[in-house]
């Protein structure tokens, strides 16, 4: 499979040193669920709170305060020659006023989580710049895991849960037309047109 590249956005690079301290209410449930109602159907997520507490806590702050409601899934990045493999990305790219401070990076070497089919992970620029945007993998994507032997930024992305229901919706979104205009040239040809609405995100049972 041809590796996909997660385009790096510089919008929050200057904030990379900030670390958000979660103030959300703790829950005894080590794997809380979140139900994402999209314009294409429902995606249910199970989050690895015990293994990635900072990233899950940050995600739940956005969920619990309704910040994702009315946002979009705006990107579908498909592997060259394998259109059913790739990722979809969503969040608050188009509404930065809703962003909370960025969080420290929980790499896959810290959590033991890896990027598999259905994994949800947090998008970032440099380590320590992740805020609200997330992506869901279609197919295994080990190149998104931390790789301590690689040169440069080798910390990968912070996986923090997986889809337990609705992968058919994820794959349908991956297959949508991507003729939208990208803010970042590296994402040209990957922007869903029109973006898929995220109607709501709520905690599930």
Secondary structure, 3 states (H helix, E strand, C coil): CCCCCCCCCCCCHHHCCCCCCCCCCCCCCCCCEEEEEECCEEEEEEECCCCCHHHHHHHHHHHHCCCCCCEEEEEEEEECCEEEEEEEEEECCCCHHHCCCCECCCCHHHHCCCCCCCEEEECCCCCCCECCCEEEEECCCHHHCCCCCCCCCCCCCEEEEEEEECHHHHHHHHCCCCCCCCCCHHHCCCEEEEEEEEEEEEEEC
